Amino acid sequence: MKRILFVSCSPRGRAAESHRLAQRLIGHLLETQPDAVVMERMIGWGTIDHVDENYAIAQASSSDPSQSGSIAVSEELIQELESADVLVIGTPMHNFTVPSVLKAWIDHVVRVRRTFDVTPNGKVGLLRDRPVFVAISSGGKFSGERARQPDFLTPYLKAVLGIIGLHDLAFFSVQGTGSGPEAIAAARARAEQALREHFSSVRPAPAQGAIA
């Protein structure tokens, strides 16, 4: 049975456009894996503390860290990620990049000697790769011909998740949510079309002789 970890990052919770898009995405995943279990981690309300002194000391030491403070939180989040076959992140774009709550989650799961090692040839991920889907909402447009703002979110996530071994990333977005209801409806339609195209391309074809 597959496990889908859904990390929802908006302070608006389930009312957020990014959460809505992520739910649509998870719906497509469940069509291909109807027995999958969804584990939901809501962090948009600041439910994950930032790393503390004990965590910082552990990063500079080769000895086993104390399991008190945020190291314990880090271990819980890493084990949750390790148990998942698919990772879905629903996040708004804040000031051209990830919100601070997502950065806090990343700081906990990207941990030296636990999810990556440092070698003479650079950093090497210790986690097995798995599909990562990122559902983004933004008030402005950051891609396409009418983009009016830079995008530091998608390249950052590619780089930082790649450090721990997650390279199979796919991004979907609802952009221009600050432009009114009509713009939101159009952006939702474009996102839904992108989801349909993606999952139709990855869905296995029916066996020869089977009824589609």
N, C-alpha and C positions, 0 to 999 in steps of 0.2 A: 504494500500500500504506500503510495507516494505521500509525502508531506510538503505542503506549501507554507512557507513562512511569509507572512504579510506584515511589513513594517510601515505603519501609517504615521506621517510626520506633520500633518497640518494642525494648528491650534483650533481649527474649526471642526476637527474630528470627522464624524460621518457626514457632515454637511458640506465638507470641502469638495471642490471640483477634482482635486487629485485623488481623493478617496473614492469618489464616484467612478473615475476612470479606472482606478485599480480594481474595483469590484467588477467592472465590465471585463477587464482583462482576466481576472480570476474565473469569471464565468466561462470564458473561452477555454481556459485550462481544464476546468471541470468537465467540459464537453468531451475532451479527449481522455480524461482520467476521472471518471465519475466517482470512483471510490477514494479519491485523494482526500486527505485531512488538511484543513486550513488552520494554521496557528496564527492568531492575530496579536500583534504587538503594537499598541497605541502609544506613541511617544510624543505626540504633538503638544501635550499639555505640560511638557517638561518633567515627565515621570522618571527620566533617567538623569541622575546627577552627573556632573562633569567629573573627570578623573581627579583623584586626590593625591596627597603627598605620598602615601604608601604605594600607589600605582606608579608615580613618577620615580620613586626610589627603585622599585622593582625593574623598571625599564633600563636602569643603569647598572644593574647587578646581575651576575650570572647565577646567583643562588635562587632557590625557590622562594617566591614572594610569600609574605604573610597573606592569609586568605581573609583578612579583615578589610573593611572599607570598600573602595570601589573595585578592588581586585576581585572580590566575590561577585560583584555585579558583572564585571567583565567576563568571568568564567561562565556565569549563567547565560549571558548573551551569546558567547562563543559556542557553547554546547547546543543552544537553541538553533544557531545557524548550521552547525555541523549535522544536526539531525534532519535538516530540511533537504529535500531533493530539488526544490525550486525556491528562489527568493523573489518576492515582489515588493518593490518599494514605491509607495505613493507619497509624493512630496511636492510642495509648492516651490517655486523659485523665489528666493529672498535676496534682493540686492545682487542679482546676476548669478547667484550660486546656491548651495544647499543651505537650508535653515540651520540654526545652531543646534536644534535637537537632533537632527540627522548627523551633524558633525560629532556630537557627543556619542551617539551610537557607534559611529565609525571609529572614534578614538578608543572605545572599549573593545571592538572586535579586531582591530588591526594592531596586534600586540606581538612584539618581538619575542622570539623563541616559543611562541604559542601558535600563532597563525602565519608567521613568516620568519625566516632566518636571514641573517646578513652574511654573505659569503664574499670571497675575493672578487667574484664576478657580479656582485650586486645582491639585491634582495630577492629571495626565492620564496614563493608561497607554499604553505604547508597544508592548505585545504584542497580537497578535490574540487574540480570545476563543476559547475552546475548552471542551468539557465537562470539568468537574472533579468527580470523585467522591471523597468522603471517608468512609472506613470507620473508625468509632470504637469502642473498647472502654472500658468504665469499671467500676470496682468497685462504685460506687453508681449510683443512677438520677438522671438530670438532666433528664428530660423526662417528660411524662405526668402523670396524676393522683397518682402515688405518688413523684414526684420529691422527693428529700431533699437535694439539693445544687445550687448554682448552676452555670450553664454559661457560661463565658467563652470557650470554645473555638470554638463555631460562629460567634458574632458577630465574633470576632477574625479568623477565616479569611475570612469574607465581606468584611470591611473591608480587610484587608491585601492579599489577592489582587486585590480590586477596584481597588486603587491601580495595579497593573501591567496592568490590562485584562482580568482573568479574573473574569467575573460569573456564568457558567453553572455554579453549584455545586449539587450534590445530596449530602445527608448520609444515611448509614445507620449504625446502631449496634447493638452488643450491650451492654446495660446490666445492672448488677447482678451482675457476675461474682464479686463477693465474697460472694455469698449461697448458694454451694454448687452442686453438679452439676445439681440439678433446675432451679434458677433459670437457670443457663447454657443448659441445653437449651431451656427456654422462650424465652429471649432470642434464641437462634440461630434458632428457628422463626419468631419474629416478624420478625427481620431478613431471613430467606429469603423470607418472604411479601412484605415490602416491596420486595425486589429483583424478585421475579416481577411484582408489580403495576407497578413502574416500567418495567421493560423490555418488558412486554406493551403498555404504553400508548405507548411510543416506537417499537416495532417496526413497520415499514411493513406495511400489509395486502397480501396477495398480489394480483397483477394479476387482473383480471376474466377468468374462464375458466381460471385456473391452479388446480392441485391444491394445497391447503393442507397 
